[in-house]
Amino acid sequence: MKNICLSLLVLVCFFGCKKNDSAAPVDTTPAKKDMIVKLSSTQKFSYFVTETDTVTNDFVTKDDYDVTSLDYTFTPKSGHKVIIEAVSTATATFTTNVTYDGKALGPIVPVKDASHTSFIFNYTVPK
């Protein structure tokens, strides 16, 4: 009797617990919305990428000096303001490409004066 119960239990476990391949798991994590900043110049430049919380005014900055290119990807929070600044010599020419969530942002128009070429680009991340 004991062997029959044990055999039935093994059969129930073996046939009752089969994998269901027809239903794929559903990914419930929200899509990651990246901002990609690509800058290059004919001359060395300095840059600042600042993300600011518009409610608390807390901010995070990425910066560097004397570089000829930048390829920076980050995920800003919704509602935050992103400011991208770059400055170089008067003879510099910037090539800029900024995208958020796969969409190009801009236009980014550098301004030249007697001693500098620079630009400031502002973007508020949609909620």
C-alpha positions in Angstrom: 0.0 0.0 0.0 2.9 2.3 0.9 4.5 1.7 -2.5 1.3 2.4 -4.4 0.9 5.7 -2.7 4.5 6.6 -3.3 4.2 5.6 -7.0 1.0 7.7 -7.4 2.7 10.7 -5.8 5.7 10.4 -8.2 3.3 10.1 -11.2 1.3 13.2 -10.1 4.4 15.2 -9.6 5.9 14.0 -13.0 2.8 14.7 -15.1 1.2 17.5 -13.1 4.2 19.8 -13.2 5.0 20.3 -16.8 6.3 23.5 -18.3 4.0 25.7 -20.3 5.9 26.9 -23.3 3.0 28.7 -25.0 3.0 31.8 -22.8 6.1 34.0 -22.8 6.7 36.0 -19.7 5.7 39.7 -19.9 8.3 42.3 -19.3 6.7 44.9 -17.0 9.8 47.1 -16.5 9.4 50.5 -18.1 11.4 51.3 -21.2 14.8 53.0 -20.6 14.8 56.3 -22.3 18.4 57.3 -22.9 19.9 60.6 -23.9 22.9 60.4 -26.2 25.2 63.4 -26.5 27.8 63.2 -29.3 30.1 66.2 -29.8 33.2 66.7 -31.8 35.3 69.7 -32.8 38.2 70.6 -35.0 39.8 72.2 -31.9 40.0 71.1 -28.2 36.9 72.1 -26.2 35.5 72.1 -22.7 32.0 70.8 -22.0 29.4 70.6 -19.2 26.3 68.3 -19.2 24.1 69.1 -16.3 20.9 67.4 -15.2 18.8 69.5 -12.7 15.8 68.5 -10.7 13.4 71.4 -11.3 11.7 70.9 -7.9 14.6 70.5 -5.6 17.3 72.2 -7.7 19.6 69.2 -7.1 21.9 68.6 -10.0 24.5 66.3 -11.5 27.2 67.5 -13.8 29.6 65.7 -16.2 32.4 67.9 -17.5 35.8 67.7 -19.0 38.4 70.0 -20.5 40.6 70.0 -23.6 38.9 67.1 -25.4 38.2 66.8 -29.2 35.1 64.5 -28.9 32.4 63.3 -26.5 30.1 60.3 -26.7 28.0 60.2 -23.5 24.9 58.2 -22.8 22.7 58.6 -19.7 19.1 58.2 -18.6 17.7 61.5 -17.3 14.6 61.4 -15.0 11.3 62.7 -16.3 10.7 66.4 -15.5 14.4 67.2 -15.1 16.1 69.9 -17.1 19.3 69.0 -19.1 21.7 71.7 -20.1 24.6 70.9 -22.5 27.3 73.6 -22.9 30.5 73.6 -24.9 33.2 76.2 -25.5 36.3 76.3 -27.8 38.5 78.6 -29.7 37.2 81.1 -32.2 38.4 78.9 -35.1 36.6 75.8 -33.9 33.8 74.1 -35.7 31.4 71.9 -33.7 29.6 68.8 -34.9 26.7 68.0 -32.6 24.2 65.2 -32.3 21.8 65.0 -29.2 19.0 62.4 -29.1 16.5 61.4 -26.4 14.4 58.3 -26.7 15.7 57.7 -30.2 14.6 61.2 -31.5 17.0 63.9 -32.6 16.9 67.1 -30.6 17.9 70.5 -31.7 18.9 72.4 -33.6 22.1 73.2 -31.8 23.6 76.4 -33.2 27.1 77.4 -32.1 27.8 81.1 -31.6 31.1 82.7 -32.6 32.7 85.8 -31.2 36.2 87.2 -31.4 37.7 84.7 -28.9 35.3 81.7 -28.6 32.9 79.4 -30.4 30.3 78.0 -28.0 26.7 76.8 -27.5 24.2 76.2 -24.7 21.4 73.7 -25.3 18.5 73.3 -22.9 16.0 70.4 -22.8 13.3 69.5 -20.3 12.6 65.8 -20.2 8.9 65.1 -20.7 6.9 63.6 -17.8 
